[in-house]
Structures are given as C-alpha cells and as structure tokens.
Amino acid sequence: MFVRVQKWGNSQGIRLSKEILNQANILIGDELEVISIEDRLVIKPVRKIRGKYKIEDLVAKLPPNYQVEELDWGSPVGMEVW
C-alpha cells in the first residue's frame, strides 16, 4: 500500500485504509506508538489495560494474614433483591 504525506493545518499526516487498520487491530481513537528505526517508521497500537491497575498487582499488595469479611451495606434502596 502506498500513501502520501499530506499537510493538515500546521501538521503533516498519512491516511490509513480501513482494511489496514482492521489487519492491525487498530480502532478510531486508539493511541499509537510511532518509532523511527533507520529509514523506517513503525506504527503500533498501545495496548493498555482498561483500568489504572492490574488485579494481579493489587492482590499481591494484600497482607499475608488478610481475612475476608462480610460487610453490611444497609437496607436496599432501589429494586435490589437480597
């Protein structure tokens, strides 16, 4: 696939076809990493976890003697079934 560098305002950019984006599993709005290696550009999606933390990291921070306990959240407020 050949593309042309184009000017958009004070920036330059390239357009990528829907097929190329589908093959690379890139969606509109995804964050991309662009790196230059010698005379090549490498563009790849940044794969982030959905939240700020990984569950494995959070569980690893629990103290060894942690005991699960039941909490009372009060009476139902809406249509909850208890």
MOLINPE-V674684 format. One record per residue. N is the residue number from 1. RES is the residue in one small letter. SS is DSSP state (~ for helix, > for strand, _ for the rest). OMEGA is omega in whole degrees, -180 to 180 (none if undefined). Layout:
# MOLINPE-V674684
n | res | ss | omega
N | RES | SS | OMEGA
N | RES | SS | OMEGA
This chain:
# MOLINPE-V674684
n | res | ss | omega
1 | m | _ | 177
2 | f | _ | 176
3 | v | _ | -179
4 | r | _ | 174
5 | v | _ | -178
6 | q | > | 180
7 | k | > | 174
8 | w | > | -177
9 | g | _ | 178
10 | n | _ | -177
11 | s | > | 173
12 | q | > | -179
13 | g | > | 175
14 | i | _ | 175
15 | r | _ | 178
16 | l | _ | -178
17 | s | _ | 178
18 | k | ~ | -179
19 | e | ~ | 179
20 | i | ~ | 179
21 | l | ~ | 178
22 | n | ~ | 180
23 | q | ~ | -179
24 | a | _ | -179
25 | n | _ | 179
26 | i | _ | 179
27 | l | _ | 177
28 | i | _ | -179
29 | g | _ | 178
30 | d | _ | 175
31 | e | _ | -179
32 | l | > | 172
33 | e | > | 179
34 | v | > | 178
35 | i | > | 179
36 | s | > | 177
37 | i | > | -175
38 | e | _ | -178
39 | d | _ | -178
40 | r | > | 170
41 | l | > | 176
42 | v | > | -180
43 | i | > | 179
44 | k | > | 179
45 | p | > | 175
46 | v | _ | -179
47 | r | _ | 180
48 | k | _ | 171
49 | i | _ | -174
50 | r | _ | -179
51 | g | _ | -179
52 | k | _ | -174
53 | y | _ | 172
54 | k | _ | -178
55 | i | ~ | -180
56 | e | ~ | 180
57 | d | ~ | 180
58 | l | ~ | -180
59 | v | ~ | 180
60 | a | ~ | -179
61 | k | _ | 179
62 | l | _ | 177
63 | p | _ | -177
64 | p | _ | -177
65 | n | _ | -178
66 | y | _ | 177
67 | q | _ | 178
68 | v | _ | 178
69 | e | _ | 179
70 | e | _ | 180
71 | l | _ | 176
72 | d | _ | -179
73 | w | _ | 179
74 | g | _ | -178
75 | s | _ | 175
76 | p | _ | -178
77 | v | _ | -177
78 | g | _ | -176
79 | m | _ | -180
80 | e | _ | 175
81 | v | _ | -177
82 | w | _ | none
